Amino acid sequence: MRNSLSEHVASLVKGLIASKYQMTLCLAGGGTSVIPTLMAAGGSSNTILYAHIPYSTKALHKYLAFEVEKTCSMTTANALGMRAFLDAQ
Protein backbone atom coordinates (compact mmCIF):
# COMPACT_ATOMS: atom_id res chain seq x y z
CA MET A 1 0.00 0.00 0.00
CA ARG A 2 2.77 2.46 0.94
CA ASN A 3 4.64 1.90 -2.32
CA SER A 4 1.52 2.47 -4.44
CA LEU A 5 0.82 5.67 -2.49
CA SER A 6 4.39 6.86 -3.12
CA GLU A 7 4.02 6.05 -6.80
CA HIS A 8 0.71 7.92 -6.92
CA VAL A 9 2.23 10.99 -5.25
CA ALA A 10 5.24 10.87 -7.59
CA SER A 11 2.87 10.72 -10.57
CA LEU A 12 0.87 13.72 -9.29
CA VAL A 13 4.03 15.74 -8.67
CA LYS A 14 5.38 14.88 -12.12
CA GLY A 15 2.09 16.02 -13.66
CA LEU A 16 2.09 19.30 -11.75
CA ILE A 17 5.68 20.07 -12.69
CA ALA A 18 5.03 19.20 -16.35
CA SER A 19 1.95 21.46 -16.52
CA LYS A 20 2.06 25.04 -17.74
CA TYR A 21 0.71 26.25 -14.40
CA GLN A 22 2.53 28.02 -11.61
CA MET A 23 1.40 27.94 -8.00
CA THR A 24 1.68 29.54 -4.62
CA LEU A 25 1.20 27.11 -1.75
CA CYS A 26 -0.16 27.95 1.66
CA LEU A 27 -0.08 24.94 3.96
CA ALA A 28 -0.29 24.03 7.61
CA GLY A 29 -0.16 20.89 9.71
CA GLY A 30 0.46 17.62 7.93
CA GLY A 31 0.04 19.29 4.55
CA THR A 32 3.46 20.87 4.90
CA SER A 33 5.10 17.52 4.21
CA VAL A 34 4.30 17.92 0.50
CA ILE A 35 6.68 20.88 0.14
CA PRO A 36 9.96 18.88 0.18
CA THR A 37 8.41 16.35 -2.21
CA LEU A 38 7.50 19.10 -4.68
CA MET A 39 10.78 20.98 -4.28
CA ALA A 40 12.83 17.83 -4.89
CA ALA A 41 11.26 17.32 -8.32
CA GLY A 42 13.30 18.55 -11.25
CA GLY A 43 11.75 21.68 -12.76
CA SER A 44 9.84 22.63 -9.64
CA SER A 45 11.35 26.13 -9.61
CA ASN A 46 9.39 26.82 -12.79
CA THR A 47 6.16 25.74 -11.09
CA ILE A 48 6.33 26.83 -7.46
CA LEU A 49 6.35 30.58 -6.90
CA TYR A 50 6.02 30.63 -3.11
CA ALA A 51 5.38 28.23 -0.25
CA HIS A 52 3.89 29.80 2.88
CA ILE A 53 3.50 28.06 6.23
CA PRO A 54 1.61 30.34 8.65
CA TYR A 55 1.76 27.61 11.30
CA SER A 56 0.91 29.36 14.57
CA THR A 57 -2.36 31.20 15.13
CA LYS A 58 -0.43 34.47 15.35
CA ALA A 59 1.33 33.78 12.04
CA LEU A 60 -2.01 32.85 10.44
CA HIS A 61 -3.60 36.10 11.57
CA LYS A 62 -0.62 38.09 10.33
CA TYR A 63 -0.58 36.32 6.95
CA LEU A 64 -4.31 36.91 6.43
CA ALA A 65 -4.24 40.41 7.98
CA PHE A 66 -7.25 39.56 10.14
CA GLU A 67 -8.14 37.26 13.01
CA VAL A 68 -10.09 34.15 12.10
CA GLU A 69 -12.71 32.64 14.39
CA LYS A 70 -11.54 29.07 13.77
CA THR A 71 -8.18 28.08 12.36
CA CYS A 72 -9.54 24.87 10.88
CA SER A 73 -12.61 25.86 8.87
CA MET A 74 -13.79 26.27 5.30
CA THR A 75 -13.84 30.04 5.76
CA THR A 76 -10.18 30.05 6.82
CA ALA A 77 -9.22 27.66 4.01
CA ASN A 78 -10.92 29.95 1.47
CA ALA A 79 -9.15 33.00 2.92
CA LEU A 80 -5.79 31.21 2.69
CA GLY A 81 -6.52 30.19 -0.89
CA MET A 82 -7.43 33.74 -1.86
CA ARG A 83 -4.31 35.14 -0.20
CA ALA A 84 -2.15 32.59 -2.01
CA PHE A 85 -3.87 33.49 -5.28
CA LEU A 86 -3.18 37.18 -4.72
CA ASP A 87 0.45 36.43 -3.86
CA ALA A 88 0.80 34.62 -7.18
CA GLN A 89 -0.33 37.65 -9.19
N, C-alpha and C positions, 0 to 999 in steps of 0.2 A: 504493500500500500504506500509506504513512504517513498519508494523509488518512483512509482507512477505519479505521485504528487509532485516530486521534484522535476520529473520530465514535463509535467503539465505546466508548472511554473516557468521552467526554462522556455517552453514553447510560447507562452504568453509574453514573456520578456522579449524574446526574439521578434515576435510580431510587433510589439510596441516600438522597438528600436528600428525596425525596418519600415515602419509607417512614416508618412510625411508629417505627422503631427509632432508638436512640441508640448511639453507639459510642465506645470508647476504643481508640486505635491505639497500637501499639508496633512501631516499624519500625527497620530498620538497612540499611545499604548502599544499593543502588539503589532499594529500596522507599520510601525517604524522599521520592523525587521525587513521589509521589502526594499528599503533604500540601498543597503549594500548589494543586494542581488541585482538591482537595476544598474547601479553604478559600476559593477564589475563587468557588465556586458559591453563588448566592443561597440563603439558608436553611440554610447549613451549620452555623451556630451553634446551630441546634436539633437537629442530628444528632451533631456531634462534641463529645464531652465533654472529652477530653484527647488529646494526641498526644505520645507519648514517643519519644525517640531515644537509647537508651543505646548510643552508638556505639563507644566504646572498651571494651576488656575490663574495665577497672576500673569504668567506668560500668555495664556489664552486670551485673557481680557486685554492685555496690551496689544497683541497681534490683531484682534478684532476691533480695538478702539472702543469697546463697550463691555459691560459686565453681563454675562449670560446668566439666566436663571439656573439652568442645568447644563453641566459640561457634556453629558452624554444624552443628546436629544437630536431629533431631526432638525429642529430650528438651528441649533449650534452647528450641525453638520452642513446645513445649507449656507450658513454665514461663512464657515471656513471655505467651502467650495467657491463662493462668490469672491472672497478675499484672494484666494489662489488664482482665480480667473483674472481678477484685476491686476494682480502682480505680474501675470504673464503678458499683459498688454504692452 
